[in-house]
Amino acid sequence: MRICWNSPNKIGLARDDYLTVQQIYRGWALLGFVVAGALLSTLILTVMVRKRRREFILALVGFACILATQVVFWTFTFPTNQATSNWTVLPGDWMALRAQWEYSHAASAVLNLIALIALIGSVLTRVQALTTQPCRASRRNSVRPVPPG
């Protein structure tokens, strides 16, 4: 979500200033395994809860949103990074590339937020189901009142 707050400040920067600011993202590509882990773990959760409708739908929404962030990245962000050599050079159309890069990150942030909310909802649905169902073992072991008389 950080990118959503920074974009209005960055979008108006001059050419050299924008190039300088973009250097703070150097090395982020090394964290791609985190996205792979998020996709895999969310897929596993979705498969595990497939027989519990509400949990499944929420987990599926989370998985779809994380998957959609990858579509956004490979369709918009990555080509921009390539065209600018990871923001070390600025071609003539750099302003359009800047807008594409900033908006693709904003879209991914929104998708990640929706995924987070959906996955929390899926887990809380399960927790609620577990806490509202009476425990069979406690009923079996409970002391039964002796009827009078």
N, C-alpha and C positions, 0 to 999 in steps of 0.2 A: 504494500500500500504506500510505501515511501515514495515510489515513483509518481503516484497521483498528486502528492503534496509538492514535490519538487518540480514537476513538469511546467506549471505556470511560470515559475521563476527561470527555468532553463530555456524555455521555448523562445524567449526574446533576447537571449545572449548573442553577442556579436560572434562572428566566425571563429576567431582565435580563442575567445573566452570559452565558447562551447567545446571546442576541441580539447582545451585544458581540462574542463570539468569532466568530460567523458573518460578521462584517464583513470578516474576513481573506480571504474568498472573492470579494469585490467585484472585478469585472473579468475573472473567469475565463471568462465567456461569450465574450470576444473571442478565446479560443484554440480555438474550434470548428473552425477550418480545420485544426488539427493532427489532429483525429479524422477529418476528411474525407480528409486526406492518408494517414492510416494505413489507412483503408478502401480507398482507391483503390490504393495501392501493394501492399497485401496481395492485393487482387483481381487485380491485374496479375501478381503472383508466382504465384498459384494457377492462372491461365490458362496462364502460361508453362511450368509444370511438370506440366501435366495428363497428359502421356504417361509420366511417371515416378511410378509408383503411390505409393510410400512418401512421396516429397517432396510429391506432390499431396495426400495425405490429411492430412499435417501442416500444409501451407499452408492447406488448407480448414478445418481445425480452428481455426487462427489467425484466419482471416477470419470464421468463424462466431462466434467469441468476441468479436471486435471489434464485429461487427454486433449481437450480443446486448447489449453494453454500451449501444448506442444504444436498443435496446428497453427496457432497464431505465431509462435516462435519461428517455425520452419518456413512459414509463408511470408512473414513480414519482417521479423527482427533479424534473422540470420542473413537474408539477402542484403539487408542494410549494412550489417556488420561486414559482409564481404565487400560491398561496394566502397566502403570507407576504410578497408583494411583494419577493422576493429577500431575505428575512430582515430587512426594515426594520420590519415590524409582526408581532405575534404574535396570531393569532385564538384563540378559546377552546379549540380542539382542538390547540393548538400542540405538546403533548407527543406526541400521535399523529403529527403531521406531522414532528416532530423524529426520532422513531424511523424513520419511513418514509424520510426523507432520509438518515439515518446508515446504515441497512441497505442502501439502494439504492447508496450509495457503496461500502460494503464488498463487495457483490455485484459491482459493476463492477471493483473492484480485483482480486478473485479471477479474474474473467473475463479481465482484461488480463494477469494473471500467466500464466494458462494459454495465452493467445495468444502471449505472449513465448516461453514454453518450446516451444510447438509450432513457431513460426517459426524459432527457433534450431535445433530438431531438423531441420526441413526443409532449412535451409542446410547444416548439418553432414552430413546424409545425402548431399548433393551433393558436398561437399568430400571425404568419405570415398570416394565412388564415383570421383571424379577421381584421388585419390591412390593407390588400390589397383589401378587399371587400368594395365597397362603401356602406355607411350607408343609408338605405332606408328612415329613418326618416329625415336625413339631406337633401336628395333630395326633399322630400315632402315639407319641410319647407323653402326651399331656395327661394330666390327672382328670379323670371324669368325676363329676360330682355324684355322690351317692344319693339316690332319690330318698326322700323322707318316707319313713315308715314301714 
